[in-house]
Amino acid sequence: MSKPNGLILVGGLSTRMGQDKAQLTYHGKPQREYLIDLLSPYCDEVFWSVNQAQAAELASVDRPKIVDNFDVVGPLNGIASAFQREPGAAWLVVACDMPLLTTQSLDALVAGRNTTKLATVFYDSDGELPEPLLGIYEPAFGPIILRAIAEGYESPRQLLRMHHIQLLSVPDARELANVNDQKTRAELGL
């Protein structure tokens, strides 16, 4: 089984947080840098998924980037843009706002990967729905995502629910915590 490419979703606007979530420091370095280190052993290459404004700001930063290419707000834009760039690759996708993520969950995700299904993801922290922001999307899912955007879909979770995917139980649901605002950050002691 070949390694996927890594895609760190850093292209959000961070309006609820009030500052760029990808640049917050939780592990002694900006989160986007920490996630590169965390994903690298599992991936052939790791990319930042960035919006147009970030692409200009980060032009001098020597990191592989994929710029959002679609008129869609949200993570589906980044995932679709990755498939547009490399349609034959699988993509290990992670949101930049999961500061509790460790190799424990990544090991479980890679071990549970089912390449015969369109994607392998965990159940969300409630154990009910697929968690689209930490998963491996197989190449066969690329055309589905691109077609869905053309048809007006914006939710990766909705697409996952509509298709045949591999769902796993996460070893520690805390690792799926999305830190989108200062209140959540304080509650988690970050």
C-alpha positions, 0 to 999 in steps of 0.5 A, a space after each residue: 500500500 503506497 503512502 498518501 500525500 499529507 494535506 494540512 488544512 490551514 486555509 480557514 479565516 480563523 474568525 472565531 479564534 481571532 487569530 490564525 489557528 495554524 500559527 498558534 503554538 501548542 508544541 513549541 512551534 506553530 501548529 502548521 509546522 508541528 503537523 508537518 513533523 507529525 504527518 511526515 512519517 506517514 506521507 510521501 509529501 506534506 502540503 499546506 492547503 492555503 487560501 488565496 490571501 495566505 498564498 500571497 503571504 506565504 510566497 517566500 516560505 519554502 513549504 509545499 502549498 496547494 492553493 484553494 482553487 474553487 469558489 467554496 468556503 470550507 475544507 472541501 475547497 482544500 481537499 478538492 484542490 489537492 485532488 485537482 493537483 494530484 488526482 492519482 494520489 491518496 490524501 491524508 487530511 488533517 485540520 490545523 485546529 486539532 492540537 491534541 492529535 498524536 501518533 496514536 490516532 495516526 497509527 490507528 488511521 493508517 492501520 485501519 486504512 481500507 484502500 478498497 473504500 473511498 475514504 477511511 475516517 474516524 467517527 467524530 468525537 460523539 461517535 455518530 458521524 464521520 469526522 472529515 477533517 482527519 482521514 485518508 481520502 483515496 484517489 477514487 474519491 477525487 472525481 466525486 468531490 470535484 463533481 459534488 462541488 460542481 453540483 453545489 455541495 460544500 460539506 465533506 461530512 455530507 459527502 462521506 455520509 453519502 458514499 461507501 467509506 471505512 469508519 473507525 473508532 478513534 483511540 482517544 476522542 480528545 484527539 479530535 477536539 477542534 479548537 476554534 475559539 479562545 474559550 475551547 482553548 482555555 477549557 482544554 488548558 492550551 
